[in-house]
């Protein structure tokens, strides 16, 4: 299966379990790999035949901006569900990084999840 991907999407969210985290927006970085058959789009050069990463990006940004989860795990699951439900993505690999969570962490900490079938 082909894939459409979005790498290094910079987001901000109210996220965390500590009281001080509930009062600020923190930076997050999102990487997405989504299974999508690009054959028709490649043959027709038609945007309507592919997974429009600009539309996906806008929708994910809106979800994250409005979210108030405590855990990255919960936010990651909500993003994966959105992609599968609203865009009919059969499989998604999602990495969500919180770069400032642990000061000693070189590039941040986070979670990676895979949902659906089609690619492994």
Chimera marker file (.cmm) of the C-alpha trace (Angstrom):
<marker_set name="trace">
<marker id="1" x="0.000" y="0.000" z="0.000" r="1" g="1" b="0" radius="0.5"/>
<marker id="2" x="1.167" y="3.507" z="-0.765" r="1" g="1" b="0" radius="0.5"/>
<marker id="3" x="1.502" y="6.103" z="1.965" r="1" g="1" b="0" radius="0.5"/>
<marker id="4" x="0.864" y="9.795" z="2.360" r="1" g="1" b="0" radius="0.5"/>
<marker id="5" x="2.911" y="11.348" z="5.141" r="1" g="1" b="0" radius="0.5"/>
<marker id="6" x="3.175" y="14.531" z="7.164" r="1" g="1" b="0" radius="0.5"/>
<marker id="7" x="6.408" y="14.986" z="9.115" r="1" g="1" b="0" radius="0.5"/>
<marker id="8" x="7.323" y="17.462" z="11.812" r="1" g="1" b="0" radius="0.5"/>
<marker id="9" x="3.960" y="19.205" z="12.109" r="1" g="1" b="0" radius="0.5"/>
<marker id="10" x="4.377" y="21.837" z="14.840" r="1" g="1" b="0" radius="0.5"/>
<marker id="11" x="1.373" y="22.065" z="17.163" r="1" g="1" b="0" radius="0.5"/>
<marker id="12" x="0.500" y="23.601" z="20.514" r="1" g="1" b="0" radius="0.5"/>
<marker id="13" x="-1.884" y="22.164" z="23.056" r="1" g="1" b="0" radius="0.5"/>
<marker id="14" x="-2.993" y="22.302" z="26.637" r="1" g="1" b="0" radius="0.5"/>
<marker id="15" x="-1.693" y="18.905" z="27.696" r="1" g="1" b="0" radius="0.5"/>
<marker id="16" x="-0.287" y="17.404" z="30.854" r="1" g="1" b="0" radius="0.5"/>
<marker id="17" x="-1.222" y="16.127" z="34.269" r="1" g="1" b="0" radius="0.5"/>
<marker id="18" x="0.310" y="18.816" z="36.464" r="1" g="1" b="0" radius="0.5"/>
<marker id="19" x="-1.667" y="21.887" z="37.508" r="1" g="1" b="0" radius="0.5"/>
<marker id="20" x="0.814" y="24.276" z="35.876" r="1" g="1" b="0" radius="0.5"/>
<marker id="21" x="0.476" y="22.381" z="32.580" r="1" g="1" b="0" radius="0.5"/>
<marker id="22" x="-3.260" y="22.982" z="32.549" r="1" g="1" b="0" radius="0.5"/>
<marker id="23" x="-2.703" y="26.757" z="32.333" r="1" g="1" b="0" radius="0.5"/>
<marker id="24" x="-0.312" y="26.919" z="29.347" r="1" g="1" b="0" radius="0.5"/>
<marker id="25" x="-0.024" y="25.720" z="25.780" r="1" g="1" b="0" radius="0.5"/>
<marker id="26" x="2.913" y="23.398" z="25.138" r="1" g="1" b="0" radius="0.5"/>
<marker id="27" x="4.658" y="22.568" z="21.865" r="1" g="1" b="0" radius="0.5"/>
<marker id="28" x="4.078" y="19.195" z="20.246" r="1" g="1" b="0" radius="0.5"/>
<marker id="29" x="5.501" y="17.650" z="17.076" r="1" g="1" b="0" radius="0.5"/>
<marker id="30" x="3.439" y="15.218" z="15.012" r="1" g="1" b="0" radius="0.5"/>
<marker id="31" x="4.578" y="12.730" z="12.381" r="1" g="1" b="0" radius="0.5"/>
<marker id="32" x="1.937" y="10.844" z="10.388" r="1" g="1" b="0" radius="0.5"/>
<marker id="33" x="2.210" y="7.947" z="7.950" r="1" g="1" b="0" radius="0.5"/>
<marker id="34" x="-1.142" y="7.066" z="6.386" r="1" g="1" b="0" radius="0.5"/>
<marker id="35" x="-1.958" y="4.207" z="4.024" r="1" g="1" b="0" radius="0.5"/>
<marker id="36" x="-3.524" y="5.512" z="0.832" r="1" g="1" b="0" radius="0.5"/>
<marker id="37" x="-3.707" y="4.117" z="-2.695" r="1" g="1" b="0" radius="0.5"/>
<marker id="38" x="-2.269" y="6.922" z="-4.832" r="1" g="1" b="0" radius="0.5"/>
<marker id="39" x="-2.725" y="5.066" z="-8.141" r="1" g="1" b="0" radius="0.5"/>
<marker id="40" x="-5.794" y="6.982" z="-9.341" r="1" g="1" b="0" radius="0.5"/>
<marker id="41" x="-4.357" y="10.327" z="-8.310" r="1" g="1" b="0" radius="0.5"/>
<marker id="42" x="-1.085" y="9.548" z="-10.073" r="1" g="1" b="0" radius="0.5"/>
<marker id="43" x="-2.883" y="8.478" z="-13.253" r="1" g="1" b="0" radius="0.5"/>
<marker id="44" x="-5.314" y="11.412" z="-13.357" r="1" g="1" b="0" radius="0.5"/>
<marker id="45" x="-3.283" y="14.176" z="-11.649" r="1" g="1" b="0" radius="0.5"/>
<marker id="46" x="-6.489" y="14.959" z="-9.729" r="1" g="1" b="0" radius="0.5"/>
<marker id="47" x="-6.318" y="16.273" z="-6.161" r="1" g="1" b="0" radius="0.5"/>
<marker id="48" x="-9.791" y="14.895" z="-5.451" r="1" g="1" b="0" radius="0.5"/>
<marker id="49" x="-8.418" y="11.369" z="-5.959" r="1" g="1" b="0" radius="0.5"/>
<marker id="50" x="-5.819" y="11.556" z="-3.217" r="1" g="1" b="0" radius="0.5"/>
<marker id="51" x="-5.561" y="12.217" z="0.502" r="1" g="1" b="0" radius="0.5"/>
<marker id="52" x="-5.231" y="15.986" z="0.672" r="1" g="1" b="0" radius="0.5"/>
<marker id="53" x="-2.525" y="16.540" z="3.267" r="1" g="1" b="0" radius="0.5"/>
<marker id="54" x="-3.415" y="20.242" z="3.543" r="1" g="1" b="0" radius="0.5"/>
<marker id="55" x="-6.974" y="19.374" z="4.591" r="1" g="1" b="0" radius="0.5"/>
<marker id="56" x="-5.716" y="16.653" z="6.944" r="1" g="1" b="0" radius="0.5"/>
<marker id="57" x="-3.281" y="19.124" z="8.507" r="1" g="1" b="0" radius="0.5"/>
<marker id="58" x="-5.970" y="21.758" z="9.058" r="1" g="1" b="0" radius="0.5"/>
<marker id="59" x="-8.325" y="19.249" z="10.669" r="1" g="1" b="0" radius="0.5"/>
<marker id="60" x="-5.644" y="17.820" z="12.961" r="1" g="1" b="0" radius="0.5"/>
<marker id="61" x="-4.535" y="21.326" z="13.970" r="1" g="1" b="0" radius="0.5"/>
<marker id="62" x="-8.121" y="22.211" z="14.881" r="1" g="1" b="0" radius="0.5"/>
<marker id="63" x="-8.565" y="19.055" z="16.960" r="1" g="1" b="0" radius="0.5"/>
<marker id="64" x="-5.300" y="19.580" z="18.844" r="1" g="1" b="0" radius="0.5"/>
<marker id="65" x="-5.959" y="23.283" z="19.456" r="1" g="1" b="0" radius="0.5"/>
<marker id="66" x="-9.349" y="22.488" z="21.000" r="1" g="1" b="0" radius="0.5"/>
<marker id="67" x="-8.176" y="19.473" z="23.004" r="1" g="1" b="0" radius="0.5"/>
<marker id="68" x="-7.541" y="19.435" z="26.746" r="1" g="1" b="0" radius="0.5"/>
<marker id="69" x="-6.190" y="15.921" z="27.287" r="1" g="1" b="0" radius="0.5"/>
<marker id="70" x="-3.895" y="15.088" z="30.157" r="1" g="1" b="0" radius="0.5"/>
<marker id="71" x="-2.022" y="12.305" z="28.364" r="1" g="1" b="0" radius="0.5"/>
<marker id="72" x="-0.273" y="12.201" z="24.999" r="1" g="1" b="0" radius="0.5"/>
<marker id="73" x="-1.714" y="8.718" z="24.641" r="1" g="1" b="0" radius="0.5"/>
<marker id="74" x="-5.258" y="10.087" z="24.703" r="1" g="1" b="0" radius="0.5"/>
<marker id="75" x="-4.491" y="12.830" z="22.199" r="1" g="1" b="0" radius="0.5"/>
<marker id="76" x="-2.731" y="10.369" z="19.877" r="1" g="1" b="0" radius="0.5"/>
<marker id="77" x="-5.753" y="8.063" z="19.977" r="1" g="1" b="0" radius="0.5"/>
<marker id="78" x="-8.103" y="10.973" z="19.203" r="1" g="1" b="0" radius="0.5"/>
<marker id="79" x="-6.001" y="11.973" z="16.182" r="1" g="1" b="0" radius="0.5"/>
<marker id="80" x="-5.869" y="8.394" z="14.884" r="1" g="1" b="0" radius="0.5"/>
<marker id="81" x="-9.630" y="8.030" z="15.295" r="1" g="1" b="0" radius="0.5"/>
<marker id="82" x="-10.237" y="11.308" z="13.459" r="1" g="1" b="0" radius="0.5"/>
<marker id="83" x="-8.084" y="10.176" z="10.521" r="1" g="1" b="0" radius="0.5"/>
<marker id="84" x="-9.776" y="6.808" z="10.261" r="1" g="1" b="0" radius="0.5"/>
<marker id="85" x="-13.322" y="8.148" z="10.684" r="1" g="1" b="0" radius="0.5"/>
<marker id="86" x="-13.231" y="11.411" z="8.733" r="1" g="1" b="0" radius="0.5"/>
<marker id="87" x="-10.730" y="10.566" z="5.996" r="1" g="1" b="0" radius="0.5"/>
<marker id="88" x="-11.224" y="6.791" z="5.645" r="1" g="1" b="0" radius="0.5"/>
<marker id="89" x="-7.539" y="6.131" z="6.291" r="1" g="1" b="0" radius="0.5"/>
<marker id="90" x="-7.255" y="2.350" z="6.645" r="1" g="1" b="0" radius="0.5"/>
<marker id="91" x="-3.936" y="2.440" z="8.535" r="1" g="1" b="0" radius="0.5"/>
<marker id="92" x="-2.048" y="5.164" z="10.352" r="1" g="1" b="0" radius="0.5"/>
<marker id="93" x="1.252" y="5.328" z="12.193" r="1" g="1" b="0" radius="0.5"/>
<marker id="94" x="1.399" y="8.385" z="14.409" r="1" g="1" b="0" radius="0.5"/>
<marker id="95" x="4.305" y="9.720" z="16.459" r="1" g="1" b="0" radius="0.5"/>
<marker id="96" x="3.494" y="12.490" z="18.909" r="1" g="1" b="0" radius="0.5"/>
<marker id="97" x="6.445" y="14.165" z="20.611" r="1" g="1" b="0" radius="0.5"/>
<marker id="98" x="6.444" y="16.562" z="23.546" r="1" g="1" b="0" radius="0.5"/>
<marker id="99" x="9.859" y="18.221" z="23.134" r="1" g="1" b="0" radius="0.5"/>
<marker id="100" x="9.931" y="20.092" z="26.447" r="1" g="1" b="0" radius="0.5"/>
<marker id="101" x="8.485" y="17.419" z="28.747" r="1" g="1" b="0" radius="0.5"/>
<marker id="102" x="11.805" y="16.213" z="30.135" r="1" g="1" b="0" radius="0.5"/>
<marker id="103" x="14.601" y="18.793" z="30.073" r="1" g="1" b="0" radius="0.5"/>
<marker id="104" x="17.312" y="16.134" z="29.779" r="1" g="1" b="0" radius="0.5"/>
<marker id="105" x="15.641" y="14.424" z="26.784" r="1" g="1" b="0" radius="0.5"/>
<marker id="106" x="17.590" y="15.296" z="23.645" r="1" g="1" b="0" radius="0.5"/>
<marker id="107" x="14.698" y="15.517" z="21.216" r="1" g="1" b="0" radius="0.5"/>
<marker id="108" x="11.706" y="15.045" z="23.435" r="1" g="1" b="0" radius="0.5"/>
<marker id="109" x="9.548" y="12.217" z="24.661" r="1" g="1" b="0" radius="0.5"/>
<marker id="110" x="6.293" y="10.877" z="23.333" r="1" g="1" b="0" radius="0.5"/>
<marker id="111" x="4.275" y="8.018" z="21.962" r="1" g="1" b="0" radius="0.5"/>
<marker id="112" x="3.963" y="6.119" z="18.697" r="1" g="1" b="0" radius="0.5"/>
<marker id="113" x="0.807" y="4.227" z="17.801" r="1" g="1" b="0" radius="0.5"/>
<marker id="114" x="-0.425" y="2.273" z="14.797" r="1" g="1" b="0" radius="0.5"/>
<marker id="115" x="-4.084" y="1.741" z="14.062" r="1" g="1" b="0" radius="0.5"/>
<marker id="116" x="-5.859" y="-0.119" z="11.309" r="1" g="1" b="0" radius="0.5"/>
<marker id="117" x="-4.760" y="-2.623" z="8.699" r="1" g="1" b="0" radius="0.5"/>
<marker id="118" x="-2.931" y="-2.517" z="5.428" r="1" g="1" b="0" radius="0.5"/>
<marker id="119" x="0.708" y="-1.736" z="6.190" r="1" g="1" b="0" radius="0.5"/>
<marker id="120" x="3.126" y="-3.010" z="8.769" r="1" g="1" b="0" radius="0.5"/>
<link id1="1" id2="2" r="1" g="1" b="0" radius="0.2"/>
<link id1="2" id2="3" r="1" g="1" b="0" radius="0.2"/>
<link id1="3" id2="4" r="1" g="1" b="0" radius="0.2"/>
<link id1="4" id2="5" r="1" g="1" b="0" radius="0.2"/>
<link id1="5" id2="6" r="1" g="1" b="0" radius="0.2"/>
<link id1="6" id2="7" r="1" g="1" b="0" radius="0.2"/>
<link id1="7" id2="8" r="1" g="1" b="0" radius="0.2"/>
<link id1="8" id2="9" r="1" g="1" b="0" radius="0.2"/>
<link id1="9" id2="10" r="1" g="1" b="0" radius="0.2"/>
<link id1="10" id2="11" r="1" g="1" b="0" radius="0.2"/>
<link id1="11" id2="12" r="1" g="1" b="0" radius="0.2"/>
<link id1="12" id2="13" r="1" g="1" b="0" radius="0.2"/>
<link id1="13" id2="14" r="1" g="1" b="0" radius="0.2"/>
<link id1="14" id2="15" r="1" g="1" b="0" radius="0.2"/>
<link id1="15" id2="16" r="1" g="1" b="0" radius="0.2"/>
<link id1="16" id2="17" r="1" g="1" b="0" radius="0.2"/>
<link id1="17" id2="18" r="1" g="1" b="0" radius="0.2"/>
<link id1="18" id2="19" r="1" g="1" b="0" radius="0.2"/>
<link id1="19" id2="20" r="1" g="1" b="0" radius="0.2"/>
<link id1="20" id2="21" r="1" g="1" b="0" radius="0.2"/>
<link id1="21" id2="22" r="1" g="1" b="0" radius="0.2"/>
<link id1="22" id2="23" r="1" g="1" b="0" radius="0.2"/>
<link id1="23" id2="24" r="1" g="1" b="0" radius="0.2"/>
<link id1="24" id2="25" r="1" g="1" b="0" radius="0.2"/>
<link id1="25" id2="26" r="1" g="1" b="0" radius="0.2"/>
<link id1="26" id2="27" r="1" g="1" b="0" radius="0.2"/>
<link id1="27" id2="28" r="1" g="1" b="0" radius="0.2"/>
<link id1="28" id2="29" r="1" g="1" b="0" radius="0.2"/>
<link id1="29" id2="30" r="1" g="1" b="0" radius="0.2"/>
<link id1="30" id2="31" r="1" g="1" b="0" radius="0.2"/>
<link id1="31" id2="32" r="1" g="1" b="0" radius="0.2"/>
<link id1="32" id2="33" r="1" g="1" b="0" radius="0.2"/>
<link id1="33" id2="34" r="1" g="1" b="0" radius="0.2"/>
<link id1="34" id2="35" r="1" g="1" b="0" radius="0.2"/>
<link id1="35" id2="36" r="1" g="1" b="0" radius="0.2"/>
<link id1="36" id2="37" r="1" g="1" b="0" radius="0.2"/>
<link id1="37" id2="38" r="1" g="1" b="0" radius="0.2"/>
<link id1="38" id2="39" r="1" g="1" b="0" radius="0.2"/>
<link id1="39" id2="40" r="1" g="1" b="0" radius="0.2"/>
<link id1="40" id2="41" r="1" g="1" b="0" radius="0.2"/>
<link id1="41" id2="42" r="1" g="1" b="0" radius="0.2"/>
<link id1="42" id2="43" r="1" g="1" b="0" radius="0.2"/>
<link id1="43" id2="44" r="1" g="1" b="0" radius="0.2"/>
<link id1="44" id2="45" r="1" g="1" b="0" radius="0.2"/>
<link id1="45" id2="46" r="1" g="1" b="0" radius="0.2"/>
<link id1="46" id2="47" r="1" g="1" b="0" radius="0.2"/>
<link id1="47" id2="48" r="1" g="1" b="0" radius="0.2"/>
<link id1="48" id2="49" r="1" g="1" b="0" radius="0.2"/>
<link id1="49" id2="50" r="1" g="1" b="0" radius="0.2"/>
<link id1="50" id2="51" r="1" g="1" b="0" radius="0.2"/>
<link id1="51" id2="52" r="1" g="1" b="0" radius="0.2"/>
<link id1="52" id2="53" r="1" g="1" b="0" radius="0.2"/>
<link id1="53" id2="54" r="1" g="1" b="0" radius="0.2"/>
<link id1="54" id2="55" r="1" g="1" b="0" radius="0.2"/>
<link id1="55" id2="56" r="1" g="1" b="0" radius="0.2"/>
<link id1="56" id2="57" r="1" g="1" b="0" radius="0.2"/>
<link id1="57" id2="58" r="1" g="1" b="0" radius="0.2"/>
<link id1="58" id2="59" r="1" g="1" b="0" radius="0.2"/>
<link id1="59" id2="60" r="1" g="1" b="0" radius="0.2"/>
<link id1="60" id2="61" r="1" g="1" b="0" radius="0.2"/>
<link id1="61" id2="62" r="1" g="1" b="0" radius="0.2"/>
<link id1="62" id2="63" r="1" g="1" b="0" radius="0.2"/>
<link id1="63" id2="64" r="1" g="1" b="0" radius="0.2"/>
<link id1="64" id2="65" r="1" g="1" b="0" radius="0.2"/>
<link id1="65" id2="66" r="1" g="1" b="0" radius="0.2"/>
<link id1="66" id2="67" r="1" g="1" b="0" radius="0.2"/>
<link id1="67" id2="68" r="1" g="1" b="0" radius="0.2"/>
<link id1="68" id2="69" r="1" g="1" b="0" radius="0.2"/>
<link id1="69" id2="70" r="1" g="1" b="0" radius="0.2"/>
<link id1="70" id2="71" r="1" g="1" b="0" radius="0.2"/>
<link id1="71" id2="72" r="1" g="1" b="0" radius="0.2"/>
<link id1="72" id2="73" r="1" g="1" b="0" radius="0.2"/>
<link id1="73" id2="74" r="1" g="1" b="0" radius="0.2"/>
<link id1="74" id2="75" r="1" g="1" b="0" radius="0.2"/>
<link id1="75" id2="76" r="1" g="1" b="0" radius="0.2"/>
<link id1="76" id2="77" r="1" g="1" b="0" radius="0.2"/>
<link id1="77" id2="78" r="1" g="1" b="0" radius="0.2"/>
<link id1="78" id2="79" r="1" g="1" b="0" radius="0.2"/>
<link id1="79" id2="80" r="1" g="1" b="0" radius="0.2"/>
<link id1="80" id2="81" r="1" g="1" b="0" radius="0.2"/>
<link id1="81" id2="82" r="1" g="1" b="0" radius="0.2"/>
<link id1="82" id2="83" r="1" g="1" b="0" radius="0.2"/>
<link id1="83" id2="84" r="1" g="1" b="0" radius="0.2"/>
<link id1="84" id2="85" r="1" g="1" b="0" radius="0.2"/>
<link id1="85" id2="86" r="1" g="1" b="0" radius="0.2"/>
<link id1="86" id2="87" r="1" g="1" b="0" radius="0.2"/>
<link id1="87" id2="88" r="1" g="1" b="0" radius="0.2"/>
<link id1="88" id2="89" r="1" g="1" b="0" radius="0.2"/>
<link id1="89" id2="90" r="1" g="1" b="0" radius="0.2"/>
<link id1="90" id2="91" r="1" g="1" b="0" radius="0.2"/>
<link id1="91" id2="92" r="1" g="1" b="0" radius="0.2"/>
<link id1="92" id2="93" r="1" g="1" b="0" radius="0.2"/>
<link id1="93" id2="94" r="1" g="1" b="0" radius="0.2"/>
<link id1="94" id2="95" r="1" g="1" b="0" radius="0.2"/>
<link id1="95" id2="96" r="1" g="1" b="0" radius="0.2"/>
<link id1="96" id2="97" r="1" g="1" b="0" radius="0.2"/>
<link id1="97" id2="98" r="1" g="1" b="0" radius="0.2"/>
<link id1="98" id2="99" r="1" g="1" b="0" radius="0.2"/>
<link id1="99" id2="100" r="1" g="1" b="0" radius="0.2"/>
<link id1="100" id2="101" r="1" g="1" b="0" radius="0.2"/>
<link id1="101" id2="102" r="1" g="1" b="0" radius="0.2"/>
<link id1="102" id2="103" r="1" g="1" b="0" radius="0.2"/>
<link id1="103" id2="104" r="1" g="1" b="0" radius="0.2"/>
<link id1="104" id2="105" r="1" g="1" b="0" radius="0.2"/>
<link id1="105" id2="106" r="1" g="1" b="0" radius="0.2"/>
<link id1="106" id2="107" r="1" g="1" b="0" radius="0.2"/>
<link id1="107" id2="108" r="1" g="1" b="0" radius="0.2"/>
<link id1="108" id2="109" r="1" g="1" b="0" radius="0.2"/>
<link id1="109" id2="110" r="1" g="1" b="0" radius="0.2"/>
<link id1="110" id2="111" r="1" g="1" b="0" radius="0.2"/>
<link id1="111" id2="112" r="1" g="1" b="0" radius="0.2"/>
<link id1="112" id2="113" r="1" g="1" b="0" radius="0.2"/>
<link id1="113" id2="114" r="1" g="1" b="0" radius="0.2"/>
<link id1="114" id2="115" r="1" g="1" b="0" radius="0.2"/>
<link id1="115" id2="116" r="1" g="1" b="0" radius="0.2"/>
<link id1="116" id2="117" r="1" g="1" b="0" radius="0.2"/>
<link id1="117" id2="118" r="1" g="1" b="0" radius="0.2"/>
<link id1="118" id2="119" r="1" g="1" b="0" radius="0.2"/>
<link id1="119" id2="120" r="1" g="1" b="0" radius="0.2"/>
</marker_set>
